[in-house]
């Protein structure tokens, strides 16, 4: 009986890890396929989307993130990093994946830096949310793939 229970729990754990890994692989593939723009950014109830309408984001497979201001005369993109991680090893659902964005402090894109919870994703849209700790507000970020 113990062998059956251990085998069954192992299968359940394997299935959960596979689901998490599949979501991570699929989201990585989607993110690195093309350029993205901020179609919505709500910072604690304030719509700040207009601060980012001139930027495109390019997620590299290496974990590097380039943010380019299309109105800037500089050809150098703002460089940051990104990753998709599991924030809780006990739960391997989509709700537990984090879409991590990191730009250095002082960078024009620094406000987008966070460990975002993934609300949903498709081939053309990634919806993210962050609830600030310590009684802070909730931020929402929607990235849309450039046509």
C-alpha positions in Angstrom: 0.0 0.0 0.0 2.9 2.4 0.9 4.5 1.7 -2.5 1.3 2.5 -4.3 0.8 5.8 -2.4 4.4 6.8 -3.0 4.1 6.0 -6.7 0.9 7.9 -7.0 2.2 11.0 -5.2 5.3 10.8 -7.4 3.1 10.8 -10.5 1.1 13.8 -9.2 4.3 15.7 -8.5 5.7 14.8 -11.9 2.5 16.0 -13.5 2.6 19.3 -11.6 6.3 19.9 -12.5 5.5 19.1 -16.2 2.6 21.6 -16.2 4.9 24.3 -14.7 7.7 23.5 -17.1 5.3 23.5 -20.1 3.9 26.9 -19.1 7.5 28.2 -18.5 8.7 26.9 -21.9 5.6 28.2 -23.7 5.8 31.6 -22.2 9.5 31.8 -22.8 9.0 30.9 -26.5 6.2 33.5 -26.8 8.2 36.3 -25.1 11.3 35.8 -27.2 9.4 35.8 -30.5 9.3 39.4 -31.6 9.1 42.8 -30.0 6.5 43.9 -27.4 5.1 47.2 -26.2 3.4 48.3 -23.0 -0.3 48.4 -23.9 -1.4 49.1 -20.3 0.4 50.0 -17.1 -1.7 50.8 -14.0 0.5 51.7 -11.0 -1.6 51.6 -7.8 -4.7 52.8 -9.6 -3.0 55.4 -11.7 -2.9 54.8 -15.5 0.8 55.4 -16.5 0.6 53.7 -19.9 1.5 57.0 -21.7 4.9 57.0 -20.0 5.8 53.9 -22.0 4.1 54.2 -25.4 7.3 55.0 -27.3 9.2 52.0 -26.0 9.6 48.5 -27.4 10.8 45.6 -25.4 12.8 42.7 -26.8 13.2 39.6 -24.5 16.3 37.7 -25.4 16.6 33.9 -24.8 19.8 34.7 -22.8 17.8 36.6 -20.1 18.8 40.0 -21.4 16.0 42.5 -21.9 16.3 45.4 -24.3 14.0 48.4 -24.0 14.3 50.9 -26.9 12.8 54.3 -26.9 11.6 54.9 -30.5 11.7 58.7 -30.0 15.2 58.8 -28.6 18.1 59.9 -30.9 20.3 57.3 -29.1 20.6 54.0 -30.8 21.5 52.3 -27.5 18.7 50.4 -25.8 18.1 50.3 -22.1 19.4 47.0 -20.9 17.9 44.9 -18.2 17.2 41.3 -17.4 14.1 39.0 -17.3 13.2 35.5 -16.3 10.3 33.2 -15.5 10.6 31.6 -12.1 8.6 29.5 -9.6 7.9 31.6 -6.6 6.6 28.7 -4.4 8.0 25.2 -4.7 4.9 23.8 -3.1 2.6 24.9 -5.9 3.4 24.5 -9.6 0.4 26.2 -11.1 0.4 29.2 -13.5 -0.6 31.3 -10.5 2.7 30.5 -9.0 4.9 31.5 -11.9 6.6 34.9 -11.7 7.6 37.0 -14.8 10.6 38.8 -13.5 11.7 42.1 -15.1 14.7 44.0 -13.8 16.0 47.4 -15.0 18.6 49.3 -13.0 17.5 52.1 -10.7 17.4 55.5 -12.6 16.6 53.7 -15.9 13.5 55.1 -17.6 12.0 51.6 -17.5 12.8 51.0 -13.8 9.2 51.2 -12.7 8.5 48.0 -14.7 11.0 46.1 -12.5 9.2 43.6 -10.4 8.5 39.9 -9.8 5.1 40.0 -11.7 2.4 37.4 -11.2 1.1 36.0 -14.5 -2.6 36.6 -14.9 -2.8 35.2 -18.5 -0.8 34.9 -21.7 -1.4 34.2 -25.4 0.8 34.5 -28.5 0.1 38.2 -28.7 -0.6 39.4 -25.1 0.9 38.9 -21.6 -1.1 40.2 -18.6 0.8 40.6 -15.3 -0.1 41.8 -11.8 1.9 42.7 -8.7 0.5 43.2 -5.2 3.0 45.3 -3.2 3.9 44.0 0.2 3.4 46.0 3.4 -0.1 47.2 2.5 0.8 48.6 -0.9 -1.4 48.8 -3.9 -1.8 46.6 -6.9 0.0 47.2 -10.2 -1.1 45.8 -13.6 1.1 45.5 -16.7 -0.1 44.3 -20.1 2.4 43.6 -22.8 1.2 43.3 -26.4 3.3 41.9 -29.3 4.0 44.3 -32.1 2.4 43.3 -35.4 
